[in-house]
Amino acid sequence: MTTKELLYVEDALGHEQYFQTKCKETASQIHDQELKQCVEQMAQKHQQIFQQFYNLL
């Protein structure tokens, strides 16, 4: 893997962690249960994507 490719993967991992964190923070502030569930599912999806990227390494 080239340095540039490694930097891309590192950035992608960082973005997925950031999205997951923001989704969790947002979900904790939402009172509407349906919307809260949707945002929590988004957080789970970002965790899955992070794990898939990580497993490629």
Distance bins in CASP14 RR format, pairs under 12 A and 6 or more apart:
PFRMAT RR
TARGET T0000
AUTHOR 0000-0000-0000
RMODE 2
METHOD distances of the structure
MODEL  1
1 7 0 0 0 0 1 0 0 0 0 0 0
1 8 0 0 0 0 1 0 0 0 0 0 0
1 9 1 0 0 1 0 0 0 0 0 0 0
1 10 0 0 0 0 0 1 0 0 0 0 0
1 56 0 0 0 0 1 0 0 0 0 0 0
1 57 0 0 0 0 1 0 0 0 0 0 0
2 8 0 0 0 0 1 0 0 0 0 0 0
2 9 0 0 0 0 0 1 0 0 0 0 0
3 9 0 0 0 0 0 1 0 0 0 0 0
3 10 0 0 0 0 0 1 0 0 0 0 0
4 10 0 0 0 0 0 1 0 0 0 0 0
4 11 0 0 0 0 0 1 0 0 0 0 0
5 11 0 0 0 0 0 1 0 0 0 0 0
5 12 0 0 0 0 0 1 0 0 0 0 0
5 56 0 0 0 0 0 1 0 0 0 0 0
5 57 0 0 0 0 0 1 0 0 0 0 0
6 12 0 0 0 0 0 1 0 0 0 0 0
6 13 0 0 0 0 0 1 0 0 0 0 0
6 53 0 0 0 0 0 1 0 0 0 0 0
6 56 0 0 0 0 0 1 0 0 0 0 0
6 57 0 0 0 0 1 0 0 0 0 0 0
7 13 0 0 0 0 0 1 0 0 0 0 0
7 14 0 0 0 0 0 1 0 0 0 0 0
8 14 0 0 0 0 0 1 0 0 0 0 0
8 15 0 0 0 0 0 1 0 0 0 0 0
8 53 0 0 0 0 0 1 0 0 0 0 0
8 56 0 0 0 0 0 1 0 0 0 0 0
9 15 0 0 0 0 0 1 0 0 0 0 0
9 16 0 0 0 0 0 1 0 0 0 0 0
9 50 0 0 0 0 0 1 0 0 0 0 0
9 52 0 0 0 0 0 1 0 0 0 0 0
9 53 1 0 0 1 0 0 0 0 0 0 0
9 54 0 0 0 0 1 0 0 0 0 0 0
9 55 0 0 0 0 0 1 0 0 0 0 0
9 56 1 0 0 1 0 0 0 0 0 0 0
9 57 1 0 0 1 0 0 0 0 0 0 0
10 16 0 0 0 0 0 1 0 0 0 0 0
10 17 0 0 0 0 0 1 0 0 0 0 0
10 50 0 0 0 0 0 1 0 0 0 0 0
10 53 0 0 0 0 1 0 0 0 0 0 0
10 54 0 0 0 0 0 1 0 0 0 0 0
10 56 0 0 0 0 0 1 0 0 0 0 0
10 57 0 0 0 0 1 0 0 0 0 0 0
11 17 0 0 0 0 0 1 0 0 0 0 0
11 18 0 0 0 0 0 1 0 0 0 0 0
11 53 0 0 0 0 0 1 0 0 0 0 0
12 18 0 0 0 0 0 1 0 0 0 0 0
12 19 0 0 0 0 0 1 0 0 0 0 0
12 46 0 0 0 0 0 1 0 0 0 0 0
12 49 0 0 0 0 1 0 0 0 0 0 0
12 50 0 0 0 0 1 0 0 0 0 0 0
12 52 0 0 0 0 0 1 0 0 0 0 0
12 53 1 0 1 0 0 0 0 0 0 0 0
12 54 0 0 0 0 1 0 0 0 0 0 0
12 56 0 0 0 0 1 0 0 0 0 0 0
12 57 0 0 0 0 0 1 0 0 0 0 0
13 19 0 0 0 0 0 1 0 0 0 0 0
13 20 0 0 0 0 0 1 0 0 0 0 0
13 46 0 0 0 0 0 1 0 0 0 0 0
13 47 0 0 0 0 0 1 0 0 0 0 0
13 49 0 0 0 0 1 0 0 0 0 0 0
13 50 1 0 0 1 0 0 0 0 0 0 0
13 51 0 0 0 0 1 0 0 0 0 0 0
13 52 0 0 0 0 0 1 0 0 0 0 0
13 53 1 0 1 0 0 0 0 0 0 0 0
13 54 1 0 0 1 0 0 0 0 0 0 0
13 55 0 0 0 0 0 1 0 0 0 0 0
13 56 0 0 0 0 1 0 0 0 0 0 0
13 57 0 0 0 0 1 0 0 0 0 0 0
14 20 0 0 0 0 1 0 0 0 0 0 0
14 21 0 0 0 0 1 0 0 0 0 0 0
14 22 0 0 0 0 0 1 0 0 0 0 0
14 46 0 0 0 0 0 1 0 0 0 0 0
14 49 0 0 0 0 0 1 0 0 0 0 0
14 50 1 0 0 1 0 0 0 0 0 0 0
14 53 0 0 0 0 1 0 0 0 0 0 0
14 54 0 0 0 0 0 1 0 0 0 0 0
15 21 0 0 0 0 0 1 0 0 0 0 0
15 22 0 0 0 0 0 1 0 0 0 0 0
15 46 0 0 0 0 1 0 0 0 0 0 0
15 49 0 0 0 0 1 0 0 0 0 0 0
15 50 0 0 0 0 1 0 0 0 0 0 0
15 53 0 0 0 0 1 0 0 0 0 0 0
16 22 0 0 0 0 0 1 0 0 0 0 0
16 23 0 0 0 0 0 1 0 0 0 0 0
16 42 0 0 0 0 0 1 0 0 0 0 0
16 43 0 0 0 0 0 1 0 0 0 0 0
16 44 0 0 0 0 0 1 0 0 0 0 0
16 45 0 0 0 0 1 0 0 0 0 0 0
16 46 1 0 1 0 0 0 0 0 0 0 0
16 47 1 0 0 1 0 0 0 0 0 0 0
16 48 0 0 0 0 1 0 0 0 0 0 0
16 49 1 0 1 0 0 0 0 0 0 0 0
16 50 1 1 0 0 0 0 0 0 0 0 0
16 51 0 0 0 0 1 0 0 0 0 0 0
16 52 0 0 0 0 1 0 0 0 0 0 0
16 53 1 0 0 1 0 0 0 0 0 0 0
16 54 0 0 0 0 1 0 0 0 0 0 0
17 23 0 0 0 0 0 1 0 0 0 0 0
17 24 0 0 0 0 0 1 0 0 0 0 0
17 43 0 0 0 0 0 1 0 0 0 0 0
17 46 1 0 0 1 0 0 0 0 0 0 0
17 47 0 0 0 0 1 0 0 0 0 0 0
17 49 0 0 0 0 0 1 0 0 0 0 0
17 50 1 0 0 1 0 0 0 0 0 0 0
17 51 0 0 0 0 0 1 0 0 0 0 0
17 53 0 0 0 0 0 1 0 0 0 0 0
17 54 0 0 0 0 0 1 0 0 0 0 0
18 24 0 0 0 0 0 1 0 0 0 0 0
18 25 0 0 0 0 0 1 0 0 0 0 0
18 43 0 0 0 0 0 1 0 0 0 0 0
18 46 0 0 0 0 1 0 0 0 0 0 0
18 49 0 0 0 0 0 1 0 0 0 0 0
18 50 0 0 0 0 0 1 0 0 0 0 0
19 25 0 0 0 0 0 1 0 0 0 0 0
19 26 0 0 0 0 0 1 0 0 0 0 0
19 39 0 0 0 0 0 1 0 0 0 0 0
19 42 1 0 0 1 0 0 0 0 0 0 0
19 43 1 0 0 1 0 0 0 0 0 0 0
19 44 0 0 0 0 0 1 0 0 0 0 0
19 45 0 0 0 0 1 0 0 0 0 0 0
19 46 1 0 1 0 0 0 0 0 0 0 0
19 47 0 0 0 0 1 0 0 0 0 0 0
19 48 0 0 0 0 0 1 0 0 0 0 0
19 49 0 0 0 0 1 0 0 0 0 0 0
19 50 0 0 0 0 1 0 0 0 0 0 0
20 26 0 0 0 0 0 1 0 0 0 0 0
20 27 0 0 0 0 0 1 0 0 0 0 0
20 39 0 0 0 0 0 1 0 0 0 0 0
20 40 0 0 0 0 0 1 0 0 0 0 0
20 41 0 0 0 0 0 1 0 0 0 0 0
20 42 0 0 0 0 1 0 0 0 0 0 0
20 43 1 0 1 0 0 0 0 0 0 0 0
20 44 0 0 0 0 1 0 0 0 0 0 0
20 45 0 0 0 0 1 0 0 0 0 0 0
20 46 1 0 1 0 0 0 0 0 0 0 0
20 47 1 0 1 0 0 0 0 0 0 0 0
20 48 0 0 0 0 1 0 0 0 0 0 0
20 49 0 0 0 0 1 0 0 0 0 0 0
20 50 1 0 0 1 0 0 0 0 0 0 0
20 51 0 0 0 0 0 1 0 0 0 0 0
21 27 0 0 0 0 0 1 0 0 0 0 0
21 28 0 0 0 0 0 1 0 0 0 0 0
21 42 0 0 0 0 0 1 0 0 0 0 0
21 43 0 0 0 0 1 0 0 0 0 0 0
21 46 0 0 0 0 1 0 0 0 0 0 0
21 47 0 0 0 0 0 1 0 0 0 0 0
21 50 0 0 0 0 0 1 0 0 0 0 0
22 28 0 0 0 0 0 1 0 0 0 0 0
22 29 0 0 0 0 0 1 0 0 0 0 0
22 39 0 0 0 0 1 0 0 0 0 0 0
22 42 0 0 0 0 1 0 0 0 0 0 0
22 43 0 0 0 0 1 0 0 0 0 0 0
22 46 0 0 0 0 1 0 0 0 0 0 0
23 29 0 0 0 0 0 1 0 0 0 0 0
23 30 0 0 0 0 0 1 0 0 0 0 0
23 35 0 0 0 0 0 1 0 0 0 0 0
23 36 0 0 0 0 0 1 0 0 0 0 0
23 37 0 0 0 0 0 1 0 0 0 0 0
23 38 0 0 0 0 1 0 0 0 0 0 0
23 39 1 0 1 0 0 0 0 0 0 0 0
23 40 1 0 0 1 0 0 0 0 0 0 0
23 41 0 0 0 0 1 0 0 0 0 0 0
23 42 1 0 1 0 0 0 0 0 0 0 0
23 43 1 1 0 0 0 0 0 0 0 0 0
23 44 0 0 0 0 1 0 0 0 0 0 0
23 45 0 0 0 0 1 0 0 0 0 0 0
23 46 1 0 0 1 0 0 0 0 0 0 0
23 47 0 0 0 0 1 0 0 0 0 0 0
23 49 0 0 0 0 0 1 0 0 0 0 0
23 50 0 0 0 0 0 1 0 0 0 0 0
24 30 0 0 0 0 0 1 0 0 0 0 0
24 36 0 0 0 0 0 1 0 0 0 0 0
24 39 0 0 0 0 1 0 0 0 0 0 0
24 40 1 0 0 1 0 0 0 0 0 0 0
24 41 0 0 0 0 0 1 0 0 0 0 0
24 42 0 0 0 0 1 0 0 0 0 0 0
24 43 1 0 1 0 0 0 0 0 0 0 0
24 44 0 0 0 0 1 0 0 0 0 0 0
24 46 0 0 0 0 1 0 0 0 0 0 0
24 47 0 0 0 0 1 0 0 0 0 0 0
25 39 0 0 0 0 1 0 0 0 0 0 0
25 40 0 0 0 0 0 1 0 0 0 0 0
25 42 0 0 0 0 0 1 0 0 0 0 0
25 43 0 0 0 0 1 0 0 0 0 0 0
26 32 0 0 0 0 0 1 0 0 0 0 0
26 35 0 0 0 0 1 0 0 0 0 0 0
26 36 0 0 0 0 1 0 0 0 0 0 0
26 38 0 0 0 0 0 1 0 0 0 0 0
26 39 1 0 1 0 0 0 0 0 0 0 0
26 40 0 0 0 0 1 0 0 0 0 0 0
26 42 0 0 0 0 1 0 0 0 0 0 0
26 43 0 0 0 0 1 0 0 0 0 0 0
26 46 0 0 0 0 0 1 0 0 0 0 0
27 33 0 0 0 0 0 1 0 0 0 0 0
27 34 0 0 0 0 0 1 0 0 0 0 0
27 35 0 0 0 0 1 0 0 0 0 0 0
27 36 1 0 1 0 0 0 0 0 0 0 0
27 37 0 0 0 0 1 0 0 0 0 0 0
27 38 0 0 0 0 1 0 0 0 0 0 0
27 39 1 0 1 0 0 0 0 0 0 0 0
27 40 1 0 1 0 0 0 0 0 0 0 0
27 41 0 0 0 0 1 0 0 0 0 0 0
27 42 0 0 0 0 1 0 0 0 0 0 0
27 43 1 0 0 1 0 0 0 0 0 0 0
27 44 0 0 0 0 0 1 0 0 0 0 0
27 46 0 0 0 0 0 1 0 0 0 0 0
28 36 0 0 0 0 1 0 0 0 0 0 0
28 39 0 0 0 0 1 0 0 0 0 0 0
28 40 0 0 0 0 1 0 0 0 0 0 0
28 43 0 0 0 0 0 1 0 0 0 0 0
29 35 0 0 0 0 0 1 0 0 0 0 0
29 36 0 0 0 0 1 0 0 0 0 0 0
29 39 0 0 0 0 1 0 0 0 0 0 0
30 36 1 0 1 0 0 0 0 0 0 0 0
30 37 0 0 0 0 1 0 0 0 0 0 0
30 38 0 0 0 0 1 0 0 0 0 0 0
30 39 1 0 0 1 0 0 0 0 0 0 0
30 40 0 0 0 0 1 0 0 0 0 0 0
30 42 0 0 0 0 0 1 0 0 0 0 0
30 43 0 0 0 0 0 1 0 0 0 0 0
31 39 0 0 0 0 0 1 0 0 0 0 0
32 38 0 0 0 0 1 0 0 0 0 0 0
32 39 0 0 0 0 1 0 0 0 0 0 0
33 39 0 0 0 0 0 1 0 0 0 0 0
33 40 0 0 0 0 0 1 0 0 0 0 0
34 40 0 0 0 0 0 1 0 0 0 0 0
34 41 0 0 0 0 0 1 0 0 0 0 0
35 41 0 0 0 0 0 1 0 0 0 0 0
35 42 0 0 0 0 0 1 0 0 0 0 0
36 42 0 0 0 0 0 1 0 0 0 0 0
36 43 0 0 0 0 0 1 0 0 0 0 0
37 43 0 0 0 0 0 1 0 0 0 0 0
37 44 0 0 0 0 0 1 0 0 0 0 0
38 44 0 0 0 0 0 1 0 0 0 0 0
38 45 0 0 0 0 0 1 0 0 0 0 0
39 45 0 0 0 0 0 1 0 0 0 0 0
39 46 0 0 0 0 0 1 0 0 0 0 0
40 46 0 0 0 0 0 1 0 0 0 0 0
40 47 0 0 0 0 0 1 0 0 0 0 0
41 47 0 0 0 0 0 1 0 0 0 0 0
41 48 0 0 0 0 0 1 0 0 0 0 0
42 48 0 0 0 0 0 1 0 0 0 0 0
42 49 0 0 0 0 0 1 0 0 0 0 0
43 49 0 0 0 0 0 1 0 0 0 0 0
43 50 0 0 0 0 0 1 0 0 0 0 0
44 50 0 0 0 0 0 1 0 0 0 0 0
44 51 0 0 0 0 0 1 0 0 0 0 0
45 51 0 0 0 0 0 1 0 0 0 0 0
45 52 0 0 0 0 0 1 0 0 0 0 0
46 52 0 0 0 0 0 1 0 0 0 0 0
46 53 0 0 0 0 0 1 0 0 0 0 0
47 53 0 0 0 0 0 1 0 0 0 0 0
47 54 0 0 0 0 0 1 0 0 0 0 0
48 54 0 0 0 0 0 1 0 0 0 0 0
48 55 0 0 0 0 0 1 0 0 0 0 0
49 55 0 0 0 0 0 1 0 0 0 0 0
49 56 0 0 0 0 0 1 0 0 0 0 0
50 56 0 0 0 0 0 1 0 0 0 0 0
50 57 0 0 0 0 0 1 0 0 0 0 0
51 57 0 0 0 0 0 1 0 0 0 0 0
END
